[in-house]
Amino acid sequence: MTMENSKAELEMFKSHDANTLMGALGWTDGHATKEGAIKIEKKGSNSTPYTKDGRNVLVFKGRTGAYMISEIYPVRRTVTIIDIANEVTGSLGKTRVELRSLIGTAKEESSRISPSHQTNAPQAPAPVSASSDTVEKKSSDEVRAEYVSGSEAWTPAARMPDYLLDRSISFIPLVYAASFRTSRGGTNIRFPYLHFVDDVSVPAEYAGVETKADGFKSFTKGGRPGAWIAGHTDLANKIVICESPIDCFSWIMQRPFEDLPFLVAVRSGGEQSAINLIKRAAGQHEKVTVFISTDNDHAGMAYASKIMLGVSKEPTVCAKYVAPDKLHNDQNNYLVAALVADDENGGTMRNDMRKLRRMIFDDYIKSRNESASPTLEAERRASST
């Protein structure tokens, strides 16, 4: 029986004692209190408490022999060690690799199930040794060089990238134009992610680059979690947070004539960067309103609750979760559905978007011509003397 990449392997992960894995995945013994302290106390003879980033869970063995993880704060749900590991790795494939390493399932042994796994006997995780193919972490300068190399800045005068058009993104306000670059003649699109620390005196660093095209996507090898941002800091009194830049742009397209917000997208593990970014905005504005519209699923709710908990003590910050309309999974899914419905009813929405696209283009050409005008430049110099 083939173990690797099989359902049997997933069941084996679930049956392994989750208590031996929680620490390696970033969880600490005990439960966090509202004041931030951590108390270690047994909630029941058959369960063990853990906490991470303000979240509290209980680990217990279910009736079927699988270990279950019951999250009791800030949301209530029951998951398995696969879900917990997936929050760290970001994909099921990487979760398999990570859990094999922690449990000690050697690659050459993956073709058959060991007797110890059949009996669900707890095993101590094998020490993780340094692998010869471990990807070395990249510096901020190296990530920035990757972002810029072989790519070009996008402007409203340029054709919209196919990746955006295929997702019904037909216009982008000028204030967001510097938030991505294109390559391969506009076929690929690159989004930079930044790492923010809690200290406002420390500038953000480049964390990684997400490259996307139809049928292809990648993230910097050796990169780290972070947040993608779009807009000027003077817009940061209103912040919209989604799970991807596409969803952020979709939010804007659904509200084309509202005040423009500051846009933030978080990848798995990038929630703390978003929290630190909001705290920085709170130091620059009298009041900051944050709309969190992560995906309408368990992972999205976890991201949202973590961010909301992280800024809950900021007196000038009002954070709220906004689900995609009509129970769609994300903002882009709803945008596509809304445009399909619009096409069936005369295309009024699309016509408004074309007009707005033209206005953005005209404004860009006007501002470009003014900045290049020698007369205006002479006037600026004269006024500064």
C-alpha positions as CSV (number, residue, x, y, z in Angstrom):
1,M,0.0,0.0,0.0
2,T,1.5,3.4,-1.0
3,M,1.7,5.6,2.0
4,E,3.0,8.9,0.5
5,N,0.4,11.3,-0.7
6,S,-2.4,8.9,0.3
7,K,-5.5,9.2,2.5
8,A,-4.0,6.6,4.7
9,E,-1.1,9.0,5.5
10,L,-3.5,11.7,6.5
11,E,-5.3,9.3,8.8
12,M,-2.0,8.4,10.3
13,F,-1.2,12.1,11.0
14,K,-4.6,12.5,12.7
15,S,-4.0,9.4,14.8
16,H,-0.5,10.5,16.0
17,D,-0.4,12.1,19.4
18,A,-1.0,15.8,18.6
19,N,0.5,16.8,21.9
20,T,4.0,15.9,20.6
21,L,3.6,18.2,17.6
22,M,2.0,21.4,18.9
23,G,5.2,22.9,20.3
24,A,7.0,22.4,17.0
25,L,4.1,24.3,15.2
26,G,4.5,27.3,17.5
27,W,1.9,26.5,20.2
28,T,2.6,27.0,24.0
29,D,1.3,25.1,26.9
30,G,-1.6,26.8,28.7
31,H,-4.3,29.3,27.8
32,A,-3.9,33.1,27.3
33,T,-6.1,35.3,29.5
34,K,-7.7,38.6,28.4
35,E,-4.8,40.4,30.1
36,G,-2.3,38.6,28.0
37,A,-1.0,36.3,30.7
38,I,-0.7,32.5,30.1
39,K,-2.2,30.1,32.6
40,I,-1.3,26.4,32.6
41,E,-4.3,24.5,33.9
42,K,-6.0,21.3,32.9
43,K,-9.5,21.8,31.5
44,G,-10.2,18.1,31.8
45,S,-8.4,14.9,32.5
46,N,-8.4,14.0,28.9
47,S,-7.5,17.3,27.3
48,T,-4.5,19.6,27.1
49,P,-4.6,23.4,26.7
50,Y,-2.4,25.3,24.2
51,T,-2.2,28.9,23.1
52,K,-0.7,30.8,20.2
53,D,-1.2,34.5,19.2
54,G,-4.1,34.8,21.7
55,R,-5.9,31.8,20.4
56,N,-6.8,29.0,22.9
57,V,-7.3,25.4,22.0
58,L,-7.8,22.0,23.7
59,V,-6.2,18.8,22.4
60,F,-7.9,15.5,23.1
61,K,-8.3,12.0,21.7
62,G,-11.5,11.4,19.9
63,R,-13.7,8.3,20.0
64,T,-12.3,7.1,16.6
65,G,-8.7,7.3,17.8
66,A,-7.9,10.5,16.0
67,Y,-6.6,13.4,18.0
68,M,-8.9,16.5,17.8
69,I,-8.1,20.1,18.4
70,S,-11.0,22.2,19.8
71,E,-10.5,25.9,19.4
72,I,-12.4,27.7,22.1
73,Y,-11.2,31.3,21.6
74,P,-11.7,33.6,19.7
75,V,-13.7,31.3,17.4
76,R,-15.2,27.9,18.2
77,R,-14.4,25.1,15.8
78,T,-12.8,21.6,15.9
79,V,-9.9,20.7,13.6
80,T,-7.1,18.2,13.4
81,I,-3.3,18.5,13.4
82,I,-3.4,18.7,9.6
83,D,-5.3,22.0,9.8
84,I,-3.0,23.4,12.5
85,A,0.1,22.5,10.4
86,N,-1.5,23.9,7.2
87,E,-1.8,27.3,8.9
88,V,2.0,27.3,9.1
89,T,2.9,25.8,5.8
90,G,0.2,27.2,3.6
91,S,-0.5,24.1,1.5
92,L,-1.4,20.4,2.0
93,G,1.7,19.2,0.2
94,K,4.0,21.2,2.5
95,T,2.0,20.1,5.5
96,R,2.7,16.4,4.5
97,V,6.4,17.1,4.3
98,E,6.4,19.0,7.6
99,L,4.5,16.3,9.5
100,R,6.6,13.5,8.1
101,S,9.7,15.3,9.4
102,L,8.2,15.9,12.9
103,I,6.8,12.5,13.3
104,G,9.9,10.8,12.0
105,T,8.5,9.0,9.0
106,A,11.5,8.5,6.8
107,K,11.0,8.9,3.1
108,E,12.2,5.4,2.3
109,E,9.7,4.0,4.8
110,S,6.7,5.8,3.3
111,S,5.7,2.9,1.1
112,R,4.2,0.9,4.1
113,I,2.4,1.7,7.3
114,S,4.5,0.9,10.4
115,P,2.9,-1.3,13.1
116,S,3.4,1.6,15.6
117,H,1.1,3.8,13.5
118,Q,-1.4,1.0,13.2
119,T,-1.7,0.8,17.0
120,N,-1.8,4.6,17.3
121,A,1.1,4.5,19.8
122,P,2.4,8.0,20.6
123,Q,5.9,8.7,19.3
124,A,8.3,11.5,20.2
125,P,9.1,13.7,17.2
126,A,12.5,13.1,15.6
127,P,14.9,16.0,15.8
128,V,14.8,18.1,12.6
129,S,18.3,18.0,11.1
130,A,19.6,20.6,8.8
131,S,19.0,19.4,5.2
132,S,21.5,20.0,2.4
133,D,18.7,21.4,0.3
134,T,17.4,23.9,2.9
135,V,16.5,27.2,1.2
136,E,18.6,30.0,2.6
137,K,16.6,33.0,3.8
138,K,16.8,36.0,1.6
139,S,17.6,39.5,2.8
140,S,15.3,42.5,2.1
141,D,17.7,43.8,-0.5
142,E,17.8,40.4,-2.3
143,V,14.0,40.2,-2.3
144,R,13.7,43.8,-3.7
145,A,16.2,42.9,-6.4
146,E,14.1,39.9,-7.3
147,Y,11.0,42.1,-7.5
148,V,12.5,44.8,-9.7
149,S,14.7,42.6,-12.0
150,G,13.3,41.9,-15.4
151,S,10.0,43.7,-14.6
152,E,8.5,47.1,-15.3
153,A,6.3,49.5,-13.3
154,W,2.7,49.5,-14.4
155,T,0.8,52.8,-15.1
156,P,-2.8,53.5,-16.0
157,A,-1.6,54.3,-19.5
158,A,-0.5,50.7,-20.0
159,R,-2.7,47.8,-20.9
160,M,-4.2,46.0,-18.0
161,P,-2.4,42.7,-17.3
162,D,-4.2,39.7,-18.6
163,Y,-4.1,38.1,-15.1
164,L,-6.2,41.0,-13.8
165,L,-8.5,41.2,-16.8
166,D,-9.2,37.4,-16.5
167,R,-10.5,38.1,-13.0
168,S,-12.7,41.0,-14.1
169,I,-10.3,43.7,-12.8
170,S,-10.7,46.4,-15.5
171,F,-9.4,49.5,-13.7
172,I,-7.0,50.4,-10.9
173,P,-6.9,53.9,-9.4
174,L,-3.6,55.7,-9.9
175,V,-2.9,55.7,-6.1
176,Y,-2.5,51.9,-6.3
177,A,-0.5,51.7,-9.5
178,A,2.9,51.3,-7.7
179,S,1.7,48.3,-5.8
180,F,2.8,45.7,-8.4
181,R,5.0,45.3,-11.5
182,T,4.6,43.3,-14.6
183,S,7.0,41.1,-16.6
184,R,7.1,39.1,-19.8
185,G,5.3,41.8,-21.7
186,G,2.6,42.0,-19.0
187,T,1.9,38.3,-19.0
188,N,3.1,37.9,-15.4
189,I,2.3,40.2,-12.5
190,R,4.4,40.6,-9.4
191,F,3.2,41.6,-5.9
192,P,5.7,42.6,-3.2
193,Y,5.1,41.6,0.4
194,L,6.6,43.6,3.3
195,H,7.5,42.6,6.8
196,F,6.5,45.2,9.5
197,V,7.7,45.0,13.1
198,D,6.0,46.6,16.1
199,D,8.7,49.3,16.4
200,V,7.5,52.2,14.2
201,S,11.1,53.5,13.9
202,V,12.1,50.4,12.0
203,P,11.2,50.7,8.3
204,A,9.4,47.8,6.6
205,E,11.5,45.3,4.8
206,Y,10.8,43.3,1.7
207,A,9.7,39.8,2.7
208,G,8.9,38.1,-0.6
209,V,7.5,38.4,-4.1
210,E,4.4,36.7,-5.3
211,T,4.4,36.1,-9.1
212,K,1.2,35.1,-10.8
213,A,0.1,34.2,-14.3
214,D,-2.6,31.9,-15.7
215,G,-1.7,28.4,-14.6
216,F,1.3,29.6,-12.6
217,K,2.1,31.1,-9.3
218,S,5.1,31.3,-7.1
219,F,6.5,33.0,-4.0
220,T,10.1,33.9,-3.2
221,K,12.2,30.9,-2.2
222,G,13.8,31.9,1.1
223,G,11.1,34.6,1.6
224,R,9.1,35.1,4.8
225,P,5.5,36.0,5.6
226,G,4.4,39.6,5.2
227,A,1.7,41.9,3.9
228,W,1.1,43.5,0.5
229,I,0.1,47.1,0.7
230,A,-1.3,49.6,-1.8
231,G,-2.0,53.3,-1.3
232,H,-0.5,56.3,0.4
233,T,-0.3,56.6,4.2
234,D,-2.7,59.5,4.2
235,L,-5.4,56.9,3.1
236,A,-4.6,54.7,6.1
237,N,-7.4,56.1,8.3
238,K,-9.5,53.5,6.4
239,I,-7.9,50.1,5.8
240,V,-9.3,47.1,3.9
241,I,-7.6,43.8,4.5
242,C,-8.2,40.8,2.2
243,E,-6.3,37.5,1.6
244,S,-5.0,38.6,-1.9
245,P,-4.4,41.8,-3.9
246,I,-7.0,40.5,-6.4
247,D,-9.6,40.6,-3.6
248,C,-8.5,44.0,-2.6
249,F,-8.9,45.4,-6.1
250,S,-12.2,43.6,-6.4
251,W,-13.4,45.5,-3.3
252,I,-12.5,48.8,-5.0
253,M,-14.3,47.8,-8.2
254,Q,-17.5,47.1,-6.2
255,R,-17.3,50.6,-4.7
256,P,-15.9,52.8,-7.5
257,F,-17.1,56.1,-6.2
258,E,-16.4,55.7,-2.5
259,D,-13.4,57.2,-0.7
260,L,-10.3,55.2,-1.5
261,P,-9.0,53.1,1.4
262,F,-5.5,51.8,2.1
263,L,-5.3,48.2,0.9
264,V,-3.6,45.3,2.6
265,A,-3.3,41.6,1.6
266,V,-2.1,38.9,4.0
267,R,-0.6,35.6,3.2
268,S,-0.6,32.7,5.8
269,G,1.7,33.8,8.6
270,G,1.5,37.5,7.7
271,E,-1.1,38.5,10.2
272,Q,1.4,40.1,12.6
273,S,2.7,42.3,9.9
274,A,-0.9,43.5,9.2
275,I,-1.3,44.1,13.0
276,N,1.9,46.1,13.2
277,L,0.9,48.1,10.1
278,I,-2.5,49.0,11.7
279,K,-0.7,50.1,14.9
280,R,1.5,52.4,12.8
281,A,-1.6,53.9,11.2
282,A,-3.1,54.4,14.6
283,G,-0.1,56.6,15.5
284,Q,-0.7,58.8,12.4
285,H,-4.5,59.2,12.4
286,E,-7.0,60.2,15.1
287,K,-9.2,57.3,14.1
288,V,-8.6,54.2,12.0
289,T,-11.4,52.0,10.6
290,V,-10.4,48.6,9.5
291,F,-12.6,46.4,7.3
292,I,-11.4,42.8,7.3
293,S,-12.7,40.7,4.4
294,T,-10.7,37.5,4.3
295,D,-12.1,34.5,2.6
296,N,-15.4,33.1,3.9
297,D,-14.0,29.9,5.3
298,H,-12.3,28.6,8.4
299,A,-8.9,29.8,7.5
300,G,-10.2,33.2,6.5
301,M,-12.0,33.5,9.8
302,A,-8.9,32.5,11.7
303,Y,-6.9,35.3,9.9
304,A,-9.5,37.8,10.7
305,S,-9.9,36.9,14.3
306,K,-6.1,37.0,14.8
307,I,-5.9,40.5,13.4
308,M,-8.9,41.7,15.3
309,L,-7.5,40.4,18.6
310,G,-4.1,41.9,17.8
311,V,-5.5,45.4,17.5
312,S,-8.3,45.1,20.1
313,K,-6.4,47.2,22.7
314,E,-5.8,50.1,20.3
315,P,-8.3,52.8,21.5
316,T,-8.4,54.6,18.1
317,V,-8.9,51.5,16.0
318,C,-12.3,50.1,15.0
319,A,-12.0,46.8,13.3
320,K,-14.9,44.8,11.8
321,Y,-15.3,41.7,9.6
322,V,-17.1,42.2,6.3
323,A,-18.1,39.0,4.6
324,P,-18.3,38.8,0.8
325,D,-21.8,39.6,-0.3
326,K,-24.3,36.8,-0.9
327,L,-22.1,34.3,0.9
328,H,-19.5,34.1,-1.8
329,N,-16.1,32.7,-0.8
330,D,-14.1,36.0,-1.5
331,Q,-14.4,39.5,-2.9
332,N,-13.3,38.5,-6.4
333,N,-15.8,35.6,-6.6
334,Y,-18.6,38.1,-5.8
335,L,-17.3,40.7,-8.3
336,V,-17.3,38.1,-11.1
337,A,-20.9,37.0,-10.2
338,A,-22.1,40.6,-10.0
339,L,-20.7,41.4,-13.5
340,V,-22.3,38.3,-14.9
341,A,-25.6,39.4,-13.5
342,D,-24.9,42.9,-14.8
343,D,-24.3,41.6,-18.3
344,E,-27.7,39.9,-18.2
345,N,-29.3,43.3,-17.2
346,G,-27.9,45.7,-19.8
347,G,-24.3,46.1,-18.6
348,T,-24.8,49.4,-16.7
349,M,-22.1,48.4,-14.2
350,R,-19.6,47.7,-16.9
351,N,-20.3,50.9,-18.7
352,D,-19.6,52.9,-15.5
353,M,-16.4,51.0,-15.1
354,R,-15.3,51.9,-18.6
355,K,-16.0,55.6,-17.9
356,L,-14.0,55.4,-14.7
357,R,-11.1,53.7,-16.5
358,R,-11.1,56.5,-19.0
359,M,-11.1,59.1,-16.2
360,I,-8.2,57.4,-14.4
361,F,-6.3,57.3,-17.7
362,D,-6.9,61.0,-18.4
363,D,-5.9,62.0,-14.9
364,Y,-2.7,60.1,-15.2
365,I,-1.8,61.7,-18.6
366,K,-2.6,65.1,-17.2
367,S,-0.4,64.6,-14.1
368,R,2.4,63.2,-16.2
369,N,2.4,66.1,-18.6
370,E,2.3,68.6,-15.7
371,S,5.2,67.0,-14.0
372,A,7.2,67.1,-17.2
373,S,6.3,70.8,-17.9
374,P,9.4,73.0,-17.8
375,T,7.2,76.1,-17.1
376,L,5.7,74.4,-14.0
377,E,9.1,73.3,-12.9
378,A,10.4,76.8,-13.1
379,E,7.4,78.1,-11.1
380,R,8.1,75.5,-8.4
381,R,11.7,76.6,-8.1
382,A,10.7,80.2,-8.0
383,S,8.2,79.7,-5.3
384,S,10.7,77.7,-3.2
385,T,13.3,80.6,-3.2
